Amino acid sequence: MSAEKVLAEKQDSIPLPATEYHQSQRRKGRFLRLSLYVLVALLGIKAIAHRFAPHGSKHRFQSLEHHHRLTVAEREKLFLSVPSSESALAASRAYATHPHLAGSSEDLNDAKVMLDLFHKEFNIPMPSAEPIFAAGTPESRNATLRLTSRETAEPSAWIDTYYPVLNTPLDRSLQILGEDGEAVWTADLVEDGDPLDEDAHRYKDSVPTWHGLSKGGDAEGELVYANYGTKEDYDELVAAGSNLTGKIVIVRYGAVFRGLKIKGAQELGAAGVLIYSDPRDDGYVTVENGFAPYPAGPARNPTSVQRGSVQFLSMYPGDPTTPGYPAYKDADREDGSNIPKIPSLPISWQNAERLLEEIGELYAVGKDGKKTLSGNASKSKIKLVNHVDTKITPIWNTMASIPGHIRDEVVIIGCHRDAWVMGAADPTSGTVSLHEIIRGFGALLRKGWKPLRTVVFASWDAEEYGLVGSTEWGEDFPEWISKHTVAYLNVDVSVSGSRWEVGGSPSLANLIQQTALEVPHPTVEGKTLWDARNDEGPFTGAEGPSSNLTIDADVLEAYNVAKRNLHASKTGVAPLGSGSDFTVFLQRLGVASSNEGFGGTPTDAVYHYHSIYDSQRFQEVYADPGFHRHVVVAKHLGLQALRIIDSIIVPLNTTQYAFELDDYLGKVQALAHNLRASVAAPDFSKLQKVIRKVQDSSQALDEEKRKAEKELKHALRKLSSPHHHMCRKWHRLVRRVADGFKKIFGVQPHHYRPVPELEVDAWTKFLFEYDGDEVRPSTAVLSHPRHGHSHRMKKLIKAAKRVVKANRKIIAFERGFISEDGIKDREWYKHLGVAPGKWLGYGATTFPALTEALVFDQNTTLAQYEVDRLAQLLKKLAHEIQP
């Protein structure tokens, strides 16, 4: 062995100094023990959390482990990325290319298609038996009532079957009779079904032209023209000395709900009513202006007929035989008081034009140049036959729910599904927009989203007969809806023209505007959906409408007045009357509601409402080429819903509503000022003072909800910060262990990066949940490393209760307008702030009971009673919302 090797071995065998050796051994021991403790602790924490977590919580842990928790911005961005024109077009072609009259086999099939969509998008396992339940049975009742139960943790979907009385047509005829009583002309009551529109051609007589809920029978008499058949039109005829007893009244569609046209004629003794679509109401887009009739062009097809319900909508909606209670299969029934007692038929312009020739002059012009109804009657008699099959008919509401952390606060999003024929606009365009919202929410669920509040989706049935499906559900669950529902968001006709129209409770107006300003315009770059309120149609002539096209002066003035009134309002959001499924929620149960969609203008292609020509071809060629408007409505309505669902404080602006009451009062004061001299105006001073109290209480509530949200966020940060601090400590310790192992194996250690804090919004949903007044720590809190620090938890629960209390006062605001006595002569409507006009139906009347006491009763005593009743109601509201 060489000298060098011997020397080297001797050097290697020289022991280390004792102190250095022991220090090295201690470091190695501490490192190994610490590594073992860390690994055991990490495994133990995870095992304990999974072992003792309540039922359903493992999914939440897995979600947190495998999903990045989406921030507010990420959620909204993801949702807005989902609705697409390609998907919307495909859905429309699936839904709008066949008839689906309420109660038909096609309607039931579409209900099941919606059910399948909910199961697919919300990942709901399909049960062995179809979840189709008869209303009133335990299965049906529990499907809704369990939604606010703590036992409900996963999405669900089902179909409720109600049993209203509806009718379908048997045979109909319309004739002009000669002196001998024989027919000299017989109307063709079938639309022509031009083959250029394939679907309209295929189904041109699949659903005959008739009025839903019309009176079956025959009528014979002279013909009298009554313009739109409004209350004012009938008053004008009476003032001119016209006697409608035994007459057949012919009126044009427009201005008021069709059923009220028949109600007005019936009360004056008429024998029957004919309603037709007049090209005067089509704006500039008429054959007279050189436009070809549909389907060759955008003008009215002269054979088109508007079907529709003739229920007296402003009396009460829903099943006529079960007013105020649900239409179960074995329900006790009464004679419907909101349906006509004289027969009627809808007819085309082609047939109406021939009939009007029998009358001659429709208007008389006075010496002052004022045009009034002539009241002339035809010399020949008209015979109307309307035979119908009236019976109990099953209908199907398809429902779905996504449970929230806060189970007892519910947001409902709805659209009806049934149509008079194919209904590409009404309601399939709305169903398509709803379809895209459902897809967007499904995408959020797949990313681990759980809503803060419970979400309910509804595909209502039999809306066309008189809001039947939604009304029966509302009458079935009034206490549950009143207790739990935060807001109802409705879509019906999503697209039938170019101009975006939106209505809603004043408390929703600011949210509607804010979200509309964030959604891009469907067709114009650089503009927003809010700008689309001013859009016009494309058929304007070479240099605009006034250059080479003519229009009925009264129609143009009515359109311009409506635009001026909307833009003169503080918010640009109109109050809601009726005509769609928000009615039972808003005007009977006091739930803040909204409704939106693109409607027609005088320069749009004619929308053949409730005709066979409300078809897929009309949508693709004229209403929404590219289906961009369908998508924009989905994005706006879904974004609006998300912000209500996931906001800590419910984003209803009660103060906006409170100050809008000044406008409501101003309108009735103006009406009172215009009363005839013999009618004294009521004393409004008490009502004015109470409105001020409501405004003061609402402003105080604004301050309270600001403080409540701030306190909750502060409590969450206090609770989360130590947790994150501990997370950082654990992370640092684990990283050091890992770095030690890496050093042993020669791997360069990484620089330590702290764990980023979750945003407060995510912690809100992660750390607390509550039912009713009881606030409980969530599963995540119970497994929280700092849960032992009860003083922090107590502060969190106290702050959460404060938020709960503030939200309940916000939600209670709309409820505060509900009077159990309802509105005189139509007590089904209980909202004293807004209701469909007594003689309007669709249009809204604010302070309705008071307004009607002044306008129709012209009774000072009654008007003062209504002033005092409203003041008492608002006084109670001011007290209830006071923090």
PyMOL commands that set and color helices and strands:
alter all, ss='L'
color gray80, all
select helices_A, chain A and resi 3-13+18-52+57-66+72-81+85-95+105-121+138-148+198-202+231-239+258-267+279-282+287-289+349-356+428-446+463-465+468-476+478-484+506-518+529-534+545-548+553-568+583-588+616-623+628-646+654-673+685-744+760-767+779-782+790-815+848-857+860-881
alter helices_A, ss='H'
color red, helices_A
select strands_A, chain A and resi 132-134+156-162+165-177+183-186+211-212+217-225+248-252+272-276+308-309+344-347+363-365+371-373+377-392+395-402+406-416+453-460+485-495+499-504+592-599+768-771+774-777+834-836+844-846
alter strands_A, ss='S'
color yellow, strands_A
deselect
rebuild
show_as cartoon
